[in-house]
């Protein structure tokens, strides 16, 4: 296998294929920087250009684009307080407060270095998956997938800080919003009120932008200030952020491991992995009381997991033709256009192509992070632009990003409605992350619950995989409660 890996590296180093890889990286960096777009948009833009390409060049371009989106989407999350994509939401919680303190470059440096290491680990995981993970993929049935969804939902309480009841209610409201439209397992429509637009449900892009971005724009305009509240030079903290990330090397490693594992489970993806990593970091990191107020670890954990997720997501997609997201679904379509079919052939006749994909994933993360670090000193100065000049431009981008979800005027209406809801929740101290977690996991939870009950009744509760994952969830909750109680001062009578 090592010989094939070296052969694949030589194939990728062909100048023509390197050019296509860098084209993909450039498109991915731009797509990630523009809020509301994401991997599906980038894949859709590049897909028409792969006609006539050999599979090595075509996959170098597509994987190069997908690998770096979750690197450059850190820019809007940290600088403007809005998610560049659905996988950059948790970064806002500590990245944006750091920008407000004038430490934008520190947050960006830590994020980019963590993303690079996470992406490399994701590539290594994909390489190791070739001989190892096939039996495991086949073993995950609907009951186990349901338990993975429940594990994600278990994060809502810890993400609510000192108000777990508010977090649970917000998560339940997110589940309800996720139930709007067609049911995932049966041909039924819920909560549509005879409005055709609602039959497809509320788009995730609209939810993410409205819930996190719109409230920040309103507050910036109301306070008539720039994003940074102080005039500390924004270009002075890149190296400090990298040193912070190196110091938290174990946090990067296990966050990347979680990211690869969650990406490995079809249907969860980037909108979940960043919250899972953020919640785990809050539970197990010492002195976690500053999370949400500008703790650099709150940037490192989700960013390292985001990029590692891509390697995990490619395992079921390439080996078994099971797309875990819209991005991997389009990627599989691109493979078909080039005459390659996912499945057993990827580990037999097309093993060299699989190795090219792995090398592209690793190299794209390195080059993408280097490019972001190189330009971050310039881009970080966005923090100093007055709100009156910055907000109108950002609002146009948000409206375009929201409208491209369905290209329907209902997207704009829901963006405003969800934005007002997010603003109210922010000022009433209601946590917003649990709402988006409930929304993202609602479809997967309902689908896997319906399938599990239909085929197994209540017997699915006795499956070994279900019991193991259930014990792990209980361990996470118990550990979080114990660590939280230890971090609080003891009352001495």
C-alpha positions in Angstrom: 0.0 0.0 0.0 2.9 2.3 0.7 4.1 1.9 -2.9 0.7 2.8 -4.2 0.7 5.9 -1.9 4.0 7.1 -3.3 2.8 6.5 -6.9 -0.3 8.5 -6.1 1.8 11.4 -4.8 3.8 11.4 -8.0 0.6 11.5 -10.0 -0.7 14.5 -8.0 2.6 16.3 -8.4 2.1 16.5 -12.1 2.0 20.2 -12.9 -1.4 20.1 -14.6 -3.0 18.3 -11.6 -1.4 20.7 -9.1 -2.9 23.6 -11.0 -6.3 22.1 -10.7 -5.8 21.4 -7.0 -4.8 25.1 -6.4 -7.9 26.2 -8.4 -10.0 24.1 -6.1 -8.3 25.6 -3.0 -8.8 29.1 -4.3 -12.5 28.5 -4.9 -12.9 26.9 -1.5 -11.2 29.8 0.3 -13.5 32.3 -1.4 -16.6 30.2 -0.8 -15.7 29.7 2.8 -15.1 33.4 3.4 -18.5 34.4 2.0 -21.2 33.8 4.7 -24.1 31.5 3.8 -22.5 29.5 1.0 -20.6 26.3 1.8 -19.5 23.0 0.3 -22.6 22.3 -1.7 -22.3 25.7 -3.5 -18.6 25.2 -4.2 -19.2 21.7 -5.5 -22.0 22.9 -7.7 -19.8 25.7 -9.2 -17.0 23.3 -10.0 -19.0 20.3 -11.2 -19.6 21.6 -14.8 -15.8 22.0 -15.2 -14.9 18.4 -14.6 -16.4 17.2 -17.9 -13.5 15.7 -19.9 -11.1 15.6 -17.0 -9.3 12.5 -15.9 -10.4 11.4 -12.5 -7.1 12.4 -10.8 -7.4 16.0 -12.0 -11.1 16.2 -11.3 -10.9 14.9 -7.8 -7.8 17.0 -7.0 -10.0 20.1 -7.8 -13.1 19.0 -6.0 -11.3 17.7 -2.9 -9.0 20.7 -2.8 -12.1 22.9 -2.7 -14.0 20.9 0.0 -10.9 20.6 2.2 -10.3 24.3 2.8 -13.9 25.7 3.2 -13.8 25.0 6.9 -10.5 26.8 7.1 -11.5 30.1 5.5 -15.0 30.1 7.0 -13.3 31.1 10.3 -12.8 34.7 8.9 -16.5 35.7 9.1 -17.1 33.7 12.3 -14.3 35.5 14.2 -14.4 38.9 12.6 -18.1 39.5 12.0 -19.8 37.1 14.4 -21.6 35.1 11.6 -21.0 31.6 10.4 -19.2 31.4 7.1 -20.8 27.9 6.8 -23.0 25.7 8.9 -19.8 24.1 10.3 -18.4 27.3 11.8 -21.1 28.2 14.2 -19.5 27.2 17.5 -16.3 29.2 16.6 -18.4 32.4 17.0 -18.9 31.8 20.7 -15.3 32.6 21.6 -13.8 33.8 18.4 -16.0 36.8 18.1 -15.5 38.0 21.7 -11.7 37.7 21.1 -12.2 40.0 18.0 -14.1 42.4 20.1 -11.2 42.6 22.5 -8.8 43.4 19.6 -7.4 39.8 19.5 -8.8 38.8 16.2 -5.4 37.7 14.8 -4.7 35.6 17.8 -8.0 33.8 17.3 -7.4 33.4 13.6 -3.8 32.1 14.1 -5.0 29.4 16.5 -7.9 28.5 14.3 -5.9 28.1 11.1 -3.2 26.1 12.7 -5.8 23.9 14.4 -7.6 23.5 11.1 -4.4 22.4 9.4 -3.6 19.8 12.0 -7.2 18.6 12.1 -7.2 18.3 8.3 -4.0 16.3 8.2 -5.4 14.0 10.9 -8.5 13.5 8.9 -6.4 12.4 5.9 -4.5 10.0 8.1 -7.8 8.6 9.4 -9.1 8.1 5.8 -5.8 6.2 5.0 -6.1 4.0 8.1 -9.8 3.3 7.2 -9.0 1.4 4.1 -8.2 -1.9 5.8 -9.9 -1.3 9.1 -13.3 0.4 8.9 -15.3 -1.7 6.5 -16.8 -4.0 9.1 -17.6 -1.1 11.3 -19.5 0.8 8.6 -21.6 -2.3 7.9 -22.3 -2.7 11.6 -23.9 0.7 12.0 -27.7 0.3 11.5 -30.5 2.6 12.2 -30.5 2.0 16.0 -26.8 2.9 16.3 -27.3 6.0 14.1 -30.2 7.0 16.3 -28.0 6.9 19.4 -25.4 9.0 17.7 -28.0 11.6 17.0 -29.1 11.4 20.7 -25.5 11.9 21.7 -25.5 15.2 19.8 -28.7 16.3 21.4 -27.2 15.6 24.8 -25.0 18.6 24.3 -27.9 21.1 24.7 -27.8 21.2 28.4 -24.0 21.9 28.8 -24.1 24.5 26.0 -26.7 26.4 28.0 -24.2 27.2 30.7 -25.9 27.9 34.0 -29.4 27.7 32.5 -29.8 24.0 31.4 -33.7 24.3 31.4 -33.5 27.1 28.9 -31.1 25.0 26.8 -33.5 22.1 26.8 -36.4 24.3 25.8 -34.4 25.9 23.0 -33.3 22.5 21.8 -36.9 21.3 21.8 -37.9 24.3 19.8 -35.2 23.5 17.3 -36.5 20.0 17.0 -40.0 21.4 16.3 -38.7 23.8 13.6 -36.8 20.8 12.1 -40.2 19.0 11.8 -41.6 21.6 9.5 -42.2 20.2 6.0 -42.2 16.7 4.7 -41.5 13.9 7.2 -38.1 12.1 6.6 -39.5 8.6 6.8 -43.2 8.7 5.7 -45.1 10.8 3.0 -46.6 13.3 5.4 -46.3 17.1 5.7 -46.3 18.9 9.0 -46.8 22.5 10.1 -46.9 23.7 6.5 -50.2 25.7 6.9 -50.9 25.0 3.2 -47.9 27.2 2.3 -46.0 25.6 -0.5 -42.7 27.1 0.6 -42.8 25.3 3.9 -43.2 21.9 2.3 -39.4 21.6 2.0 -38.8 22.8 5.6 -36.8 25.7 6.9 -33.3 25.8 5.2 -30.3 25.4 7.5 -28.5 28.3 5.8 -31.4 30.6 6.7 -31.5 29.3 10.3 -27.7 29.7 10.8 -27.4 33.2 9.3 -30.6 34.5 10.9 -29.9 33.1 14.4 -26.3 34.3 14.7 -25.5 36.9 12.1 -28.6 39.2 12.0 -28.5 40.0 15.8 -24.9 41.0 15.6 -25.6 43.4 12.7 -28.4 45.0 14.6 -26.3 45.5 17.7 -23.4 46.9 15.7 -25.7 49.5 14.1 -27.3 50.4 17.4 -24.0 50.9 19.2 -22.5 52.7 16.1 -19.0 51.2 16.6 -16.6 48.8 14.8 -16.5 45.1 15.6 -13.4 45.5 17.8 -14.1 47.6 21.0 -10.5 48.6 21.4 -7.8 49.7 19.0 -5.2 46.9 19.6 -3.4 46.2 16.4 -5.1 43.2 14.8 -2.0 41.9 13.1 0.1 41.3 16.2 -1.3 38.0 17.5 -0.9 35.4 14.7 2.2 33.8 16.3 0.6 34.0 19.7 -2.4 32.1 18.4 -0.2 29.4 16.9 1.6 29.1 20.2 -1.7 28.8 22.0 -2.7 25.9 19.6 0.6 24.1 20.1 0.2 24.4 23.8 -3.3 22.8 23.5 -2.0 20.0 21.3 -3.9 17.3 23.2 -7.2 19.3 22.7 -6.5 19.4 19.0 -5.8 15.7 18.8 -8.9 14.5 20.5 -11.1 17.1 18.9 -9.8 16.0 15.5 -10.6 12.4 16.6 -14.1 13.3 17.5 -14.5 15.2 14.3 -13.4 12.3 12.1 -15.7 9.9 14.0 -18.7 12.2 13.7 -18.0 12.8 10.0 -17.8 9.1 9.6 -21.5 8.8 10.6 -23.7 9.6 7.6 -26.3 12.3 8.2 -24.5 14.2 11.0 -21.8 16.2 9.4 -20.3 19.7 9.9 -23.3 21.3 11.5 -23.0 18.9 14.4 -19.3 18.2 14.8 -18.4 21.7 15.9 -21.0 21.8 18.6 -20.0 18.3 19.8 -16.4 19.3 20.1 -17.3 22.6 21.7 -19.5 20.9 24.3 -16.8 18.2 25.0 -14.2 20.9 25.5 -16.4 22.8 27.9 -17.0 19.6 29.9 -13.4 18.3 30.1 -11.1 21.3 30.0 -10.1 22.8 33.3 -11.1 26.4 34.2 -13.9 26.4 31.6 -15.8 29.3 33.1 -14.5 31.6 30.4 -15.9 29.7 27.5 -18.2 31.9 25.6 -16.3 35.0 26.8 -13.2 34.7 24.6 -11.4 31.5 25.6 -9.0 30.5 22.9 -9.8 26.8 23.6 -13.3 27.5 22.4 -11.8 28.3 19.0 -9.3 25.5 18.8 -11.6 22.6 19.6 -14.3 23.2 16.9 -11.8 24.3 14.3 -9.7 21.2 14.6 -12.8 19.0 14.4 -14.3 20.7 11.4 -11.4 19.9 9.1 -10.9 16.4 10.4 -14.5 15.7 9.7 -13.9 15.8 6.0 -11.6 12.8 6.2 -14.2 10.8 8.2 -17.0 11.8 5.9 -15.2 10.4 2.9 -15.0 6.9 4.4 -18.7 5.9 3.9 -19.0 8.1 0.7 -16.1 6.6 -1.2 -16.0 3.1 0.1 -19.7 2.4 0.2 -21.4 5.1 -1.8 -23.2 6.5 1.2 -23.2 10.3 1.1 -23.3 11.8 4.6 -24.0 15.3 3.4 -25.0 17.3 0.3 -21.3 18.0 -0.4 -20.4 14.3 -0.5 -23.5 13.6 -2.6 -22.4 16.0 -5.2 -18.8 14.6 -5.0 -20.2 11.1 -5.8 -22.0 12.6 -8.7 -18.7 14.1 -9.9 -17.1 10.6 -9.7 -19.9 9.2 -11.8 -19.4 11.9 -14.4 -15.7 10.9 -14.7 -16.6 7.2 -15.1 -15.7 6.1 -11.5 -18.2 4.5 -9.1 -17.8 4.5 -5.3 -17.7 1.2 -3.5 -15.5 -1.9 -3.5 -13.6 -0.6 -6.6 -12.2 2.3 -4.6 -10.2 -0.2 -2.5 -9.3 -2.5 -5.4 -9.0 -1.2 -9.0 -9.2 2.5 -8.1 -7.0 2.4 -5.0 -4.5 4.8 -6.6 -7.3 7.3 -7.1 -8.3 6.9 -3.4 -4.6 7.6 -2.5 -4.7 10.8 -4.7 -7.8 11.9 -2.8 -6.0 11.4 0.6 -2.9 13.3 -0.5 -5.0 16.1 -1.9 -6.9 16.3 1.4 -3.7 16.6 3.4 -1.9 19.0 1.0 -4.9 21.3 0.5 -5.3 21.7 4.3 -1.6 22.8 4.5 -1.7 25.2 1.6 -5.1 26.5 2.6 -4.1 27.3 6.2 -0.8 28.9 5.0 -2.8 31.2 2.6 -5.2 32.2 5.4 -2.4 32.9 7.8 -0.6 34.9 5.1 -3.6 37.2 4.4 -5.1 37.2 7.9 -3.2 40.4 9.0 -5.0 42.3 6.1 -8.4 40.6 6.5 -8.4 41.1 10.3 -8.5 44.8 9.8 -12.1 44.4 8.9 -12.6 44.6 12.7 -11.8 48.3 12.6 -14.2 49.3 9.9 -17.2 51.4 11.3 -20.5 49.5 11.4 -22.2 52.1 9.1 -19.8 51.2 6.3 -19.6 47.5 6.9 -23.1 46.4 7.8 -24.8 47.3 4.5 -22.3 45.3 2.5 -22.6 42.3 4.9 -26.4 42.5 4.8 -26.4 42.2 1.0 -24.2 39.1 1.3 -26.5 37.6 3.9 -29.6 38.2 1.8 -27.9 36.7 -1.2 -26.7 33.7 0.9 -30.2 33.2 2.3 -31.9 33.6 -1.0 -29.7 30.9 -2.7 -31.1 28.3 -0.3 -34.3 27.8 -2.3 -34.2 30.9 -4.5 -37.6 31.9 -3.1 -38.8 35.1 -1.5 -39.7 33.0 1.5 -36.0 32.6 2.3 -35.7 36.4 2.8 -38.8 36.5 5.0 -37.6 33.6 7.2 -34.2 35.1 7.4 -35.7 38.2 9.0 -38.0 36.2 11.3 -35.3 34.0 12.5 -33.0 37.0 12.9 -35.4 38.8 15.1 -35.9 35.6 17.1 -32.1 35.3 17.5 -31.9 39.0 18.6 -34.6 38.5 21.2 -33.0 35.3 22.5 -29.6 37.1 22.8 -31.0 40.0 24.8 -33.1 37.7 27.1 -30.1 35.5 27.8 -31.6 32.4 26.1 -28.9 30.2 24.6 -29.0 29.9 20.8 -26.6 27.0 20.1 -29.1 24.4 21.6 -31.7 25.6 19.1 -29.5 25.0 16.1 -28.4 21.6 17.4 -32.1 20.5 17.8 -32.9 21.8 14.3 -29.9 20.0 12.7 -30.5 16.7 14.4 -34.3 16.7 14.1 -34.4 15.0 10.7 -31.8 12.3 11.5 -33.4 11.6 14.9 -36.9 11.2 13.5 -35.8 9.1 10.5 -33.7 6.6 12.6 -36.3 6.4 15.3 -39.0 5.6 12.8 -36.9 3.0 11.1 -35.7 1.4 14.3 -39.3 1.1 15.7 -40.7 -0.2 12.4 -38.1 -3.0 12.0 -37.2 -3.8 15.6 -39.9 -2.5 17.9 -38.4 -1.8 21.3 -35.9 -4.7 20.8 -33.5 -2.2 19.3 -32.7 -1.0 22.8 -31.0 -4.3 23.5 -28.5 -4.0 20.5 -24.9 -4.1 21.8 -24.0 -1.0 19.8 -26.9 0.9 21.3 -25.9 -0.1 24.8 -22.3 0.9 24.2 -23.2 4.3 22.8 -25.8 4.8 25.5 -23.1 4.2 28.2 -20.8 6.6 26.5 -23.6 9.3 26.5 -24.2 8.7 30.2 -20.4 8.9 30.9 -20.2 12.3 29.0 -23.2 13.7 31.0 -21.9 12.4 34.3 -18.4 13.7 33.6 -19.7 17.1 32.6 -21.8 17.4 35.8 -18.8 16.4 38.0 -16.4 18.7 36.3 -18.8 21.6 36.4 -19.5 21.1 40.1 -15.7 21.0 40.8 -15.2 24.3 39.0 -17.7 26.1 41.2 -16.5 27.5 44.5 -17.5 25.6 47.6 -19.5 27.3 50.3 -17.8 27.0 53.7 -20.1 27.4 56.6 
